[in-house]
Amino acid sequence: MRLKELFDIKYGVNLELSNCEQIEEDEEDGINFVARTSVNNGVVARVRKIKGVEPQKAGTLSCAAGGSVLSTFLQTESYYSGRDLYVLTPKKEMSEKEKLYWCMVIRANAYRYSYGRQANKTLGDIELPDEVPVWVNDVRVKPIKSKIVYQEHNFDVREWRSFKLGGKEGLFRIESCKCGNAGELEEGEEVFYVGAKKTDHGIMKRVAYDKELITKGNCIIFICDGQGSVGYSNYMDKDFIGSTTLSVGYNKNLNRYNALFW
């Protein structure tokens, strides 16, 4: 079935965070501000309620049509929504676990979109499973607060030194990715196409395998060109097709753990 058969899809209140009064988390008369981000349940700030502006209802799903496309979350409190954010209201009674399942299913379609292709025109036509699997309501759900918590590590950095990324004395063997025109890639589900995108590991979509364009995995991706993304890095464990705006770094001792640290 299609998403629009299961949910009423409505554009949010379309507020700009810069026009809202941000307050501390524990202040009264506050409300969550949800934006097009893929982290922290979409919540980017706590703001003061605005007279005459009705918030979105608790129990609905927020879904980003742009930015981190198809980042979808169940909002358990009433909230204000930012730009390019849709509100999905179930057409029939759903448990909280069922809503969380549909959030997961919708997010799984994100690879079909990118910052160049938003979901505002095609959101309602996304294909969903015809029914919720029986195991969904048996899963134990641990509630979390919409707050990022950073774990503190006591690194002794006194002996740390600067180092070169590439070259003879560098930490990595640097290579360039090979795809100069993503429009010529054949459609498929075999490998990821990765571009100059700082979120979602840079993944833009899935495409058909092309031996001439493949870049080997277990590498760090360096974004060398791309508005707002230059200087960001991602780790990719699997083989992929990468844009020529990217370079990759290899080291024989690299693994997913030390790569994420670098």
Buried (B, 14 or more C-beta within 10 A) or exposed (E): EEBBEBBEBEEBBEBEBEEBEBBEEEEEEBBBBBBBBBEBBBBBBBBBBBEEEEBBEEBBBBBBBBBBBBBBBBBBBBBBBBBBBBBBEBEEEBEEBBBBBBBEBBBEBBBBBBBEBBBEEBBBEBEBEEEBEEEBEEEEEEEEEBEEEEEEEEEEEEEEEEEEBBEEEEBBEBBBBBBEEBEEBEEEEEBBBBBBBBBBBBBBBBBEEBEEBBBEBBBBBBBBEBEEBEEBBBBBEEBBBBBBBBBBBBBEEBEEEEBEEE
